Amino acid sequence: MNSIAAAPAFKSAARIQGSITAQAEKRALIWMAERTPRAITADHLTLLGLAAQFFAGVSFALARWDRSALWAVIFFIGLNWLGDSLDGTLARVRRQQRPRYGFYVDHMVDTFGASFLMLGLALSGYLHWQVALGMLIAFLVLSIETYLATYCVDRFEMSHGLFGPTELRILLVIGTVALYFHPQAHLFGRDFLLFDVGGAVGAAGMILLSIVATARHTVELYRSEPLQISRN
């Protein structure tokens, strides 16, 4: 008789969330999760978040020909927040957590979603594709550091300082509204695309956060695992 081996025990890393909106967002998500119809599952919300980010990217691309598509971007960013933020809370409220599955799927969805969004921005004409690529690379570097730290340091840092995914979405919404009215920024006596400036600052910020976190975690791990020198 065939038997399926039991999955090894899994200990979830401590979740660290210290962003500006964290406490208010947590209360709102629990309130929504408790009122979500049973027919809607965490997987449905994860798919909603991915689809919303895909269509946000499509809307950015369409804005190349019709600027009003930027309002659709804002709508889909809101839907992405709902799906991406509520899925885990719904699983916890219903006591239906699948830690390995949830962690893996959620962050692969984030990776593909960010790629869709950056591709749409690159096609939008509102920033150069090199800046979009730089933002994507910076996001992936920061994500890799976060995931490795989750495994090695046993802490899942969902925010960096006062900023987390929700704050980044808020900044993107504000930037998109500004983009609709003023697609260019005047700096140092020259005109630049507004999102080129914002994207360059964002990419540099993510790289800086990655460097700081890498240095901090490297020192922490070095101190926690001192070399054992054997003397024969």
C-alpha positions in Angstrom: 0.0 0.0 0.0 1.4 3.4 -1.0 1.8 5.9 1.8 2.4 9.6 1.6 5.2 10.9 3.8 4.2 13.4 6.3 5.5 16.9 5.7 8.4 17.9 8.1 7.5 20.2 10.9 7.6 23.9 9.9 8.2 26.8 12.1 7.0 30.2 10.7 9.5 33.0 11.1 8.5 36.0 13.3 6.7 38.6 11.2 8.1 42.1 11.7 5.8 44.9 10.5 6.5 48.4 11.6 5.2 50.5 8.8 3.2 53.7 9.2 -0.1 52.1 8.3 0.5 48.6 9.9 -1.8 48.8 12.9 -4.7 50.4 11.2 -4.3 48.1 8.2 -4.3 45.0 10.4 -7.5 46.0 12.1 -9.2 46.8 8.8 -8.1 43.4 7.3 -9.3 41.4 10.2 -12.6 43.2 10.0 -12.9 42.4 6.3 -11.8 38.8 6.8 -14.4 38.2 9.4 -17.1 39.3 6.9 -15.8 37.7 3.8 -18.2 35.1 2.3 -17.1 31.5 2.9 -17.2 30.9 -0.8 -14.2 33.2 -1.2 -10.9 31.6 -0.3 -7.4 32.9 0.3 -6.4 31.4 -3.1 -9.1 33.5 -4.8 -7.7 36.6 -3.2 -4.1 35.8 -4.2 -5.3 35.4 -7.8 -7.2 38.6 -7.6 -4.0 40.4 -6.4 -2.0 39.0 -9.3 -4.6 39.7 -11.9 -5.0 43.3 -10.6 -1.3 43.9 -10.9 -1.2 42.5 -14.4 -4.1 44.9 -15.4 -2.3 47.8 -13.7 0.6 47.1 -16.0 -1.7 46.9 -19.0 -3.3 50.2 -18.0 0.1 51.9 -17.8 0.9 50.6 -21.3 -2.5 51.9 -22.6 -1.8 55.3 -21.1 0.7 55.8 -23.8 -2.2 56.5 -26.1 -4.9 57.6 -23.7 -3.8 59.3 -20.4 -7.2 58.5 -18.8 -6.0 54.9 -18.5 -4.0 56.1 -15.5 -7.2 56.2 -13.5 -7.6 52.5 -14.2 -4.1 52.0 -12.9 -5.2 53.5 -9.5 -8.3 51.2 -9.5 -6.2 48.1 -10.1 -3.6 49.1 -7.5 -6.4 49.2 -5.0 -7.6 45.8 -6.0 -4.1 44.5 -5.8 -3.9 45.8 -2.2 -7.1 44.0 -1.4 -6.1 40.6 -2.8 -2.4 40.7 -1.7 -3.1 41.9 1.8 -6.3 40.1 2.7 -5.4 36.6 1.6 -3.0 35.8 4.5 -5.3 37.5 7.0 -8.3 35.5 5.8 -6.3 32.2 6.2 -5.3 33.2 9.7 -8.7 34.2 10.8 -10.2 31.0 9.5 -7.3 28.9 10.9 -6.5 27.5 7.5 -2.8 28.5 7.3 -0.5 26.6 5.0 2.8 28.3 5.9 5.1 26.9 3.3 2.6 27.0 0.5 1.4 30.5 1.4 4.9 31.9 1.7 6.1 30.4 -1.6 3.0 31.3 -3.7 2.6 34.7 -2.2 6.1 35.8 -3.0 6.3 34.3 -6.4 3.0 36.1 -7.2 4.7 39.3 -6.0 7.6 38.7 -8.3 5.5 38.1 -11.4 3.2 41.0 -10.4 6.1 43.4 -10.1 7.4 42.2 -13.5 4.0 42.9 -15.1 3.9 46.4 -13.5 7.4 47.4 -14.6 6.8 46.1 -18.1 3.7 48.2 -18.4 5.6 51.2 -17.1 8.4 50.6 -19.6 5.8 50.6 -22.4 3.9 53.6 -21.1 6.2 56.3 -22.4 6.1 58.0 -19.0 9.5 56.7 -18.0 12.4 55.2 -19.8 12.7 51.4 -19.9 16.1 51.6 -18.3 14.6 53.1 -15.2 11.8 50.5 -15.1 14.5 47.8 -15.4 16.5 49.4 -12.6 13.4 49.5 -10.4 12.7 45.8 -11.1 16.3 44.8 -10.3 16.3 46.8 -7.1 13.0 45.2 -6.0 14.3 41.7 -6.7 17.5 42.3 -4.8 15.6 43.6 -1.8 13.2 40.7 -2.1 16.0 38.1 -2.2 17.6 39.7 0.9 14.3 39.5 2.7 13.7 35.9 1.8 17.2 34.8 2.7 16.9 36.6 6.1 13.6 34.9 6.7 15.3 31.5 6.4 18.7 32.4 8.1 17.7 34.9 10.7 14.2 33.5 11.4 12.6 36.9 11.0 10.3 37.9 8.1 10.7 41.7 7.9 7.6 42.8 6.0 8.6 46.5 6.2 11.8 48.4 6.1 11.7 51.3 8.5 8.4 53.1 8.2 7.7 51.8 4.7 6.1 48.5 3.6 4.1 47.3 0.6 1.0 49.4 1.4 3.1 52.6 1.8 4.7 51.9 -1.6 1.2 51.5 -3.2 0.1 54.8 -1.7 3.2 56.5 -3.1 2.5 54.9 -6.5 -1.1 56.1 -6.4 -0.1 59.7 -5.5 2.6 59.6 -8.2 0.1 58.3 -10.8 -2.4 61.1 -10.0 0.5 63.7 -10.3 1.5 62.0 -13.5 -1.9 62.6 -15.0 -1.7 66.3 -14.5 2.1 66.9 -14.7 4.0 64.2 -16.5 7.3 66.2 -16.3 9.4 67.5 -13.4 11.7 70.5 -13.6 14.9 70.0 -11.8 18.3 71.7 -12.0 17.2 73.8 -14.9 16.1 70.8 -16.9 12.9 68.9 -17.6 12.7 65.2 -16.7 9.9 62.7 -16.9 8.3 62.7 -13.5 8.4 58.9 -13.2 12.1 58.8 -14.3 12.9 61.0 -11.2 10.6 59.0 -8.9 11.8 55.7 -10.3 15.5 56.5 -9.9 14.9 57.7 -6.3 12.9 54.5 -5.6 15.5 52.2 -7.1 18.3 53.9 -5.2 16.3 53.7 -2.0 15.7 49.9 -2.4 19.3 49.3 -3.2 20.4 51.3 -0.1 17.9 49.3 2.1 19.3 46.1 0.6 22.9 47.1 1.5 22.0 48.2 5.0 20.0 45.0 5.7 22.7 42.8 4.2 25.4 44.4 6.4 23.2 44.1 9.5 22.2 40.5 9.0 25.8 39.5 8.0 27.1 40.9 11.3 24.3 39.2 13.2 24.9 35.8 11.6 28.7 36.1 12.0 28.3 36.8 15.7 25.8 34.0 16.2 28.1 31.4 14.5 31.6 31.9 15.7 34.3 29.8 14.2 35.3 26.8 16.3 39.1 26.5 16.1 40.2 23.0 17.0 43.6 22.6 18.6 45.3 19.2 18.1 
